[in-house]
Amino acid sequence: MHRRAILKGLCGGAALVPLLATPARAQFTDLLTAPKTLIDRAIEARKAGDIAKDNEIVLKVNKVMADVKSIKASTEIYEQRLLITGLFDNKADYDLFEKGVRSIAGMKKLYWHAVYLSAADQEKRKAELMNWADVTVLESKGKARLIGTRGVADVNFRLCADAFGTIYLLGRARSKDEMDKALARARDGEGVRKVVNYVEVRA
């Protein structure tokens, strides 16, 4: 249920679940990194019940997107910590989407990075805004860097990007050293303007 066909910029984990139950943007990037992504999720260092809770929340978010008829938002989730990014040019849709997401039960934390920016303002700032294709490339390259980094368990991290060139890193590191390595690799990419860290350090 991919809902970001014309998103101007933005940004899962379950043991071999159908793509319907994965976060909206993750569905597309899964196709770019499969089969490793799906295999990694099958051996992810979390209990099945925890993964199931994430999937339940994601399905509810996807329903809100469907109700709003929005294709301008994207999600990542880890341990019921939900990250929302997006770029809306319709304030009513933005407000309805935010209200719907915030009403979802079961979230431990919500990291809200969806933005309303009128079509006119987007036009004025088009030089600084990345298009959907460029955001997807930025994100995919960031994920690939994590996968290729020794000492980083990429299955425990979620990475996404937005139209402003921001990389968001969510997940769990087994040590501060691992977190620092992951953050360094997230930053180390052409087009990355900023990195937001939502990684928790916990063995």
N, C-alpha and C positions, 0 to 999 in steps of 0.2 A: 504494500500500500504506500508506494513512494509518492510524497506530496510536495516535491520541490522542483517541479519541472522548469519553472521560470524564476526561481528564487534568485535575487540579485546578490546574495552572498550569505553564507554561513558555514554552520556545521551541518555498547549494547551487550549485554552478553548472555547468551543462553546456550545450553548444550544441544547444538544441532536442531534448534527450533525453526519453524517456518519463518520466512522473511516477514510475514505479516506481524510477527511479534517482536521485530527488531526496531530500534529507533528509526525515525523517518529518513534521515540522511544516511545512516549507517547501511541501509539496504543497498544504496548505490555503491558505496565504497566497498562493501562486502564483495561485490562482483569484481571489483578491481584487484582485490587482494586474496580472493578465494583461490585454492581451497585452504590456504594456511589459516585465514581468519576463522573459518568455521571449525577447523581442527583444533586450533588454539582454544576456542570457547568450550570445546568438549572436554578439555583438560584443565580448564581454568581453576585456580586455587581458591574456590569458594564452594560452599555447600549448595546443593541443588535447590533447597528451599529459599536461599537468599537470591539466587538467580531467578527463581520463579516470581518472587516479589517484584523484582525489577521489570520483568516481562509484563506483569499485571499492570504496573504503573504506565508503562509505555503504551500498552493497548488503550488505556484510558486517555492518554494524551492524543493518540492517533484518532480516537473518537471525537475529542474536542476539535481537532483539526478538521475532521469531516463535517462536524456540525457547523463550524464557522466557514466551511468551504475554503480553508486556507491552504495554500501551497507555499507559504512564505515563512515557515518556521521549521526548525530542526531540533532534534534531541540527542543527548547522550545521557547515559545513566550508569551508576556504579554504586552498589550497596544502598539503594534507595535515595541516593543523592542525585537529583535531576538537574541537568544543565539544559537550558533553553536558549537558543539563539535565533535570530531572524531579523528581517528588514521588511516592515509593513509600510505601505503608502496609503492605507485606509485606516483612519483612527478608530472607527466603530469596530472593524474586524480585530484590530489590535486589542482594544479594551475587552471585547468579548472573549478573545482567546486567553488573555491574561487571567480574567475572572474564572474561566473554566479550568485552567491549569491549576491555579491556586486553590481550587476547591477539591482537588483530587486527594483522597486519603491515602496514607501509607508512606508519604515522602518524609525522609528525615531532614533533608535540606533541599531548598530550591535556589539554584543559581540562575537568576533571571537576566539574560543579556539580549532579549528581543528588543528591537528599537522601532519606534514610529518615526518616519521621515517622509514628509509629503513628496509627491511626485515632482513638484517644482523644486523642492530643496535637494532631492536626489539629482535632478538635472544640474543644479548649480554646483553640486559636489561630485559630479561624475568623474572628474579627474582623479579623485582620491578613492572612489569606490571600485572594488574589483567586481567583475561579472561572475556569474555562477560557474562558468567553466574554469576560470582562473582560481576561484576559491576551492573548487574540487581538486584541482592539481596541487594547490598549496597544502591542502589537508592530506591528500594521498601521499605526497612526498614526506610529510611530517611523520605519518604512520610508518612509512617504509624505513625512515631513519631509526625509529624506536625498535622496529623488528630486527634491524641489523646491528644493534648496540649491545656489546658484551656487558653482562652484569645487569641488564634491564629486562625484567619479566614483562614483556609487552602485553601479555594477556591480562594483566592487572591494571592496564592504563586505557583511558579513552582520550582521543585527541580529535578536536574539530577546529575549524577555522571560520572566520566570518568575512563580510565584505569590506571591513576596515583593515584587513591584514592581521587580525588578532588570532593567535593560536591559544586555545583553551586546553589545558591538560588536567584531566580528572582521573582519580583512581587511588591505588594504594601502593606505596613503596615499602619494601622490607627494611630499608635503612635510609638515613639521610643521604648517604653516598649514592644510592640508587636513584633517589629523587633528583639529586643534583645532576646526575648523568642524563636522566630523562629530560629535565628542563633544558640542559645545554643542547641536546640534540633537537629539541623542539624549536629552540631559537635559531639553530644553525641551518637556516634555509633562505633562499632568495625570496623576497617578497614578504617575509615575516617582519612586521612592524612592532609587535608587542606580544608577550606571553603572559597569560593569566594562570596562576597555579592553584589548582584545587586538589592537589595530591595530599593524602594523609600518610604519615609514616607510621607503620605498624607491622611488626613481624608476623 
